[in-house]
Amino acid sequence: MKQNNKIFDVIIIGAGPAGCTCAQYLRQSNLKVLLLDKNNFPRHKPCAGGITMKTIKHLPIDIKHLVQHTAKNMKFSFSENQSVELQNDTGSCVMVIRDEFDNYFFTETLKTGVDFQKISKLEGIKYENEQLIDVCFDGNKMSTRYVVGADGANSKVRKLAYDKQHLHPVSAYEGKVTRQIKDNAVTEFVFNESGYAWIFPKSDHYNVGIGNLISKKHIRKRTKEDLFNFVAERFKGREITDITAFPIGTEGIDYTSKNNVLLVGDAAGLAETLLGEGIYNAVISGKYAAQSIIDSRENNKSATTLYNSFLKKLSDELALYNKGAKILYGFPKISYFAMKLWLGEKFMTGYSNGQTLSEIMGKKKSVIT
């Protein structure tokens, strides 16, 4: 194995939103950062491409030029005859093409002075001594003080450093349907007992998908065939293309970091279970992993301890999403009337103002600043 004598402050594995957010915040404090990824950019990433307003507050880049649609009009359907339509001039989220978003984020991150290397296989994460960690890949060995695992729901870092694999009970199928000029483009969620189908407008197409957010033996999981049927019913005569299946990392509610290896985003399982949003928690966990490392160096504190303090607050937020999911999918009639009478407007206003769920529900101020 070839040893590189250069020691990095941080090696980040995974160049998606979590990894790039972390890298950019680290570079603001001039830390030496190596970013690794197995993909060339641009790369395809299955994702509906909705970025909430609360996410934009934490992004280290401006994405206005990438926005294809703003979700000012939303529809939540609970049954054939029960739906709630909501409107806000700001919009609850913006729609981007995920491939373009990731590529721009990656390109802007490289401009900050991050070193990047494309790799084929991550082979090991080993502790050289109390201060250094060796990251082994493709017959090479790089040394670092901290490792950030940002390599998605099927994280190899999680397996190597924590000897843990997630079962991925939460997953989705998604594809593209052509958008026509005559269409009334509304961002729509269609709920069922195991999750929901979605319609997310872009400039010339819709991202249409169906997700399994509830994993119980007695509840039937939605399949690719269900997606075909949904599209046939809602978009008569139009076909769905570019269908992709993907896991959603939701198993990290009690995740804690250890030994200067910090997992972020889907690698840590930080997507929420109410609507399956993952980009927000990817961005904020990347930001706070970076801040924990920076603070540890400046104040001689443990980055692991600092990051775990953030994770505890985030877990409290995720627990609130779990409670909401149990009500939404377990009691759709109650959810419908609550959304129709008061919760819908509160929800739409809160998301449009960039609030977290705890802030929307009046529980407390955001734990994320």
C-alpha positions in Angstrom: 0.0 0.0 0.0 1.3 3.4 -1.1 1.7 5.8 1.9 1.1 9.5 1.2 3.2 11.7 3.6 0.8 14.6 3.5 -1.5 14.7 6.6 -4.9 16.2 6.1 -6.9 17.8 8.9 -10.1 16.1 7.6 -10.8 13.5 5.0 -14.4 13.5 3.8 -15.8 10.5 2.0 -18.7 11.4 -0.3 -19.1 14.6 -2.3 -22.9 15.0 -2.1 -24.6 17.9 -0.3 -23.5 16.7 3.2 -19.9 16.2 2.2 -19.6 19.5 0.2 -21.3 21.5 3.0 -18.8 20.1 5.5 -15.9 20.8 3.2 -16.9 24.4 2.5 -17.4 25.2 6.2 -14.0 23.6 7.1 -12.3 25.6 4.3 -13.6 28.8 5.8 -11.2 28.1 8.7 -8.4 27.1 6.3 -8.3 23.5 7.3 -6.6 21.0 4.9 -9.4 18.9 3.4 -9.4 15.9 1.1 -12.7 15.0 -0.5 -13.1 11.5 -1.9 -15.9 10.1 -4.1 -16.3 7.1 -6.4 -18.3 9.1 -9.0 -17.3 11.6 -11.6 -19.5 14.8 -11.6 -22.0 15.4 -13.0 -23.5 12.2 -11.8 -27.1 10.9 -11.6 -28.7 11.1 -8.2 -32.3 9.8 -7.7 -34.1 12.5 -5.7 -37.3 14.5 -6.1 -35.2 17.7 -6.0 -37.2 19.6 -3.4 -35.1 21.9 -1.3 -36.9 23.5 1.7 -36.5 27.1 2.7 -34.9 26.0 6.0 -32.2 24.2 4.0 -31.3 27.3 2.0 -30.5 29.2 5.2 -27.6 26.8 5.9 -26.3 26.2 2.3 -22.9 27.8 1.8 -23.8 28.4 -1.9 -26.4 30.5 -3.8 -28.7 28.3 -5.9 -31.1 30.8 -7.3 -30.0 30.1 -10.9 -30.7 26.4 -10.4 -34.4 26.8 -9.3 -36.8 25.4 -11.8 -40.0 25.9 -9.8 -41.1 27.3 -6.5 -43.8 25.4 -4.5 -46.2 28.3 -3.9 -49.2 26.0 -4.4 -49.4 22.6 -2.7 -52.0 19.9 -2.5 -52.2 17.2 0.1 -54.6 14.3 -0.8 -55.7 11.8 1.8 -58.4 10.0 -0.3 -60.2 10.5 -3.5 -62.6 13.0 -1.9 -60.4 14.4 0.8 -57.7 16.9 -0.1 -56.3 20.2 1.2 -54.9 22.9 -1.1 -52.5 25.4 0.4 -50.9 28.6 -1.0 -48.0 30.9 0.1 -46.4 33.6 -2.1 -42.9 32.7 -0.8 -43.3 28.9 -1.3 -42.5 26.0 1.0 -39.6 24.8 -1.1 -37.8 25.3 -4.4 -37.4 22.6 -7.1 -34.0 21.8 -8.6 -32.7 19.0 -10.8 -30.6 17.1 -8.4 -27.9 16.2 -10.9 -27.4 19.9 -11.6 -27.5 20.9 -8.0 -24.9 18.3 -6.9 -22.6 19.2 -9.8 -22.7 22.9 -9.1 -22.2 22.3 -5.3 -19.2 20.0 -6.0 -17.7 22.5 -8.5 -18.0 25.4 -6.1 -16.5 23.3 -3.3 -13.4 22.6 -5.3 -13.0 26.3 -5.8 -12.4 26.7 -2.1 -9.2 24.8 -2.2 -10.4 21.4 -1.3 -8.3 18.5 -2.6 -10.3 15.9 -4.5 -9.6 12.4 -5.6 -11.9 10.0 -7.4 -11.6 6.5 -5.9 -12.8 3.1 -6.9 -12.9 1.3 -3.5 -12.7 2.3 0.1 -10.7 -0.4 1.7 -10.2 0.5 5.3 -10.3 3.0 8.1 -7.5 2.3 10.7 -6.2 4.1 13.7 -2.5 4.8 13.4 -2.2 6.4 16.8 -4.3 8.6 19.1 -4.1 11.5 16.8 -4.1 10.0 13.3 -6.5 7.9 11.2 -5.4 6.1 8.1 -7.9 6.0 5.2 -7.1 3.2 2.8 -8.4 3.1 -0.8 -7.2 1.8 -4.2 -3.9 0.6 -2.7 -3.2 4.1 -1.2 -3.1 5.2 2.4 -3.9 8.8 3.5 -3.6 10.1 7.1 -5.9 12.5 8.8 -7.0 13.7 12.1 -10.8 13.4 11.4 -12.9 11.3 9.0 -16.3 12.5 7.9 -18.5 9.8 6.4 -20.8 11.4 3.8 -21.2 8.4 1.5 -25.0 8.0 1.6 -27.5 5.4 2.9 -25.3 2.5 1.9 -22.3 4.0 3.7 -19.1 2.0 3.5 -17.6 4.3 6.2 -20.4 3.3 8.6 -19.5 -0.4 7.9 -15.8 0.0 8.3 -15.7 2.4 11.3 -18.8 1.3 13.2 -19.3 -2.3 11.9 -22.9 -1.5 11.3 -25.2 -1.9 8.3 -28.7 -0.4 8.0 -31.6 -2.5 6.9 -33.2 0.3 4.8 -36.9 -0.3 5.7 -37.6 3.1 4.0 -37.3 3.3 0.2 -38.8 4.9 -2.9 -39.3 4.6 -6.7 -39.1 7.7 -8.8 -39.1 8.7 -12.5 -39.9 11.6 -14.9 -43.1 12.5 -16.6 -43.3 15.2 -19.3 -44.9 18.5 -18.2 -47.2 20.1 -20.7 -47.9 23.9 -21.1 -51.6 23.4 -20.2 -50.8 21.8 -16.9 -51.6 23.5 -13.6 -48.3 22.8 -11.9 -49.0 22.0 -8.2 -46.7 20.3 -5.8 -48.7 17.4 -4.6 -48.5 14.7 -1.9 -50.9 11.7 -2.2 -50.9 9.8 1.1 -51.5 6.1 1.7 -51.0 3.8 4.7 -47.3 3.0 3.8 -46.2 6.5 2.7 -47.1 8.7 -0.2 -46.8 9.4 -3.9 -45.5 12.8 -5.0 -45.6 15.1 -8.0 -42.8 17.7 -8.0 -42.9 20.2 -10.9 -39.8 21.2 -12.8 -39.6 23.5 -15.9 -40.3 20.7 -18.5 -41.1 17.6 -16.5 -42.4 16.3 -13.2 -40.5 14.1 -10.7 -43.1 11.5 -9.8 -42.5 8.9 -7.2 -43.9 6.6 -4.6 -42.3 6.0 -1.2 -42.5 3.5 1.6 -42.1 5.5 4.8 -43.9 3.1 7.2 -42.4 -0.3 7.7 -44.8 -2.8 9.3 -45.4 -6.4 8.5 -49.2 -5.9 8.0 -48.7 -2.9 5.6 -48.1 -3.6 2.0 -45.0 -1.9 0.5 -45.6 0.1 -2.6 -43.8 -1.2 -5.7 -42.7 -0.1 -9.1 -46.0 -1.4 -10.5 -47.8 1.0 -8.1 -45.8 3.9 -9.6 -46.8 2.9 -13.1 -50.5 2.7 -12.0 -50.3 6.1 -10.3 -48.9 7.7 -13.4 -51.4 6.0 -15.7 -54.2 7.4 -13.5 -52.9 10.9 -13.0 -51.2 11.5 -16.3 -53.3 9.7 -18.8 -51.4 9.0 -22.0 -48.1 10.0 -20.6 -45.4 7.5 -19.7 -42.8 7.6 -16.9 -39.1 7.3 -17.8 -35.8 7.1 -16.0 -37.2 5.1 -13.1 -34.9 4.6 -10.2 -35.2 2.8 -6.8 -33.3 4.1 -3.9 -33.1 3.7 -0.1 -33.8 6.6 2.3 -31.6 6.7 5.4 -33.9 7.0 8.4 -32.3 4.7 11.0 -30.0 7.2 12.7 -32.3 8.8 15.3 -30.0 7.5 18.1 -26.7 7.6 16.2 -23.7 8.9 18.1 -20.2 9.5 16.7 -17.0 8.0 18.1 -13.3 8.1 17.7 -13.2 11.2 15.5 -15.2 9.5 12.7 -18.3 11.6 12.2 -21.2 10.3 9.9 -23.4 12.9 8.3 -26.6 12.9 6.2 -27.9 9.6 5.0 -24.7 7.8 6.0 -25.8 8.5 9.6 -29.5 7.8 8.7 -30.7 11.3 9.4 -33.6 11.6 6.9 -36.9 12.3 8.6 -39.9 9.9 8.3 -42.8 12.3 7.9 -42.1 13.3 4.3 -38.8 11.6 3.8 -36.8 14.9 3.6 -33.0 14.2 3.6 -31.2 17.2 2.1 -31.9 19.5 5.1 -30.4 17.1 7.6 -27.6 16.3 5.2 -26.7 20.0 5.0 -27.0 20.8 8.7 -25.2 17.7 9.9 -22.4 18.5 7.4 -22.3 22.1 8.8 -22.2 21.0 12.4 -19.7 18.2 11.9 -17.4 20.9 10.4 -18.1 23.3 13.3 -17.4 20.6 15.8 -14.0 19.9 14.3 -13.2 23.7 14.1 -14.3 24.3 17.7 -12.4 21.3 19.0 -9.1 22.6 17.5 -9.7 26.1 18.8 -10.8 25.2 22.3 -9.0 21.9 22.8 -12.3 20.0 23.1 -13.4 16.7 21.7 -14.9 17.0 18.2 -16.8 13.7 18.9 -18.4 15.1 22.1 -19.3 18.4 20.4 -20.9 16.7 17.4 -22.8 14.3 19.7 -24.3 17.3 21.5 -25.6 18.5 18.2 -26.9 15.0 17.3 -28.8 14.8 20.5 -30.7 17.9 19.6 -31.3 16.7 16.1 -32.5 13.3 17.4 -35.1 15.2 19.4 -36.3 16.9 16.2 -36.4 13.5 14.3 -38.4 12.0 17.1 -41.0 14.7 16.6 -41.1 13.8 12.9 -41.6 10.1 13.9 -44.6 11.1 16.0 -46.1 13.1 13.1 -45.6 10.2 10.8 -47.5 7.8 13.1 -50.4 10.2 13.2 -50.4 11.1 9.5 -50.2 7.5 8.2 -52.0 5.8 11.0 -55.0 8.2 11.3 -55.5 9.7 7.8 -59.0 11.0 8.6 -57.9 12.9 11.7 -54.9 14.2 9.7 -57.1 15.4 6.9 -59.4 17.4 9.2 -56.5 18.8 11.2 -54.8 19.9 7.9 -58.1 21.4 6.6 -59.1 23.3 9.7 -55.8 24.7 11.0 -52.7 22.6 10.7 -52.3 23.0 6.9 -52.0 26.8 6.9 -49.7 26.6 9.9 -47.6 24.0 8.2 -47.4 25.9 4.9 -46.5 29.2 6.5 -43.9 27.6 8.7 -42.1 25.8 5.9 -42.3 28.9 3.7 -40.6 30.9 6.6 -37.9 28.3 6.9 -39.0 26.9 10.3 -38.3 23.5 11.6 -41.1 21.2 12.7 -40.6 21.9 16.4 -40.9 25.7 15.6 -44.0 25.1 13.5 -45.6 23.1 16.3 -44.6 25.7 18.9 -42.5 23.2 20.9 -39.4 25.4 21.1 -37.0 27.5 19.1 -35.0 25.7 16.5 -32.1 23.7 17.9 -30.2 24.5 14.7 -28.7 28.1 14.5 
